[in-house]
């Protein structure tokens, strides 16, 4: 059971149960939706910009605990970042998720490091990356 | 459990080597049989025998190896036909149910569907018995009508009948639902379809391993099924078609094997079933499928049916007694799909997998059906003859672990 507990770390379960920034974002400038047709999961990320900085981020959608926690934790992590820093944070999370289970976890990811547990579950990486792809589409759009 | 049933189960399991595969250091509890089944040793041996002793191609050589392969392949076709209650020349060998249905949708559809015509499917179809008809109707200018189901997941016969008129050329229905586990009343549907002059195609992918199939008695015009869901190899399938229906159909794919004579700018096609079998087939797979059906026939069918029915009842009762679990529809055989309140099916499947329990999670290629039943997705447990009480109990115990993680 240790592996499942490694995947469902307390931070992830807590964000799944009590998601932050969940719901339509008032005054959003950017929005992007990504779905996974295999499982029916769908995540929409919305951003409100002030100058070149993400003033606020929100998410809506439905999905598994990983998809929901990723929407919640990413929107927390992205708020206050400029586009360059936000893109770097998304790249870092994707690199973490795609790394091997025994690779060292880079510094600087904050709470997002909790997703390291998904590295032992190849079929579940995509659950985290739905929110990453939606956020990236927001930044590029 | 009766002592004889216990010894039967032990003997059945001993023949299936994959059941001995350790999963996360635990005994494999394989409850994803609706996705694919595990092969018994005689089936594996039959496939290996072809690779070792029958390496020739079929239908084209006169040398010894080619003739041996041809004899074994056509022998397998005859065996498959016998187990389905069919004639050998009505058995088209395909890569699976999906290919069999696409063959009908494309080839039969090209000759029989036109603007103003209609095809009827039901609301519980697997995408493989829905999307090919969407595409064929779009290409031919025909309309696709969806017959309703009730909340139990059963075909609403009156609702289906209300959709039938002279414009309907074909009705397509699953024999055993891959999600809600209900069995469609094929004879009643056949009578209604034929009353308006429509053909009936039955998707038997899930039924073949669990229901005795006699295509001649069922009353349908096409029956499509897969080898790998009936304890045979992947990449094998069968389209049975009534001889006179197949005889009137144009080919689907074109190439070698399916032609009688070829000139530079035109070709004449062979009779069915060869007309529908372009290219080199899955020779070892087809011979393995015949071996799987032969091997299934060595098991007492009544004993297997009673065993599976008892397991299915135990599974339904156990899920009904599990807090927060909602079963989709009212399953009748082999399959049970369910939701766990507040926990996504993928999370359920990942956690029970850590206990060695393999179940399917997601939409099971039936997105419209999930929408109809008000479920975003579901967990599906599906049974085979080699499952036992211990497998059902392992799933129920593993579901308790889900609560421990998610509170």
Interface residues (C-beta under 8 A of the other chain):
Chain A: X1 X3 X4 X5 X7 X8 X13 X16 X17 X37 X38 X39 X40 X41 X62 X63 X64 X65 X66 X67 X68 X121 X124 X127
Chain B: X24 X343 X344 X345 X346 X347 X350 X351 X354 X355 X361 X362 X363 X367 X370 X376 X377 X401 X405 X406 X407
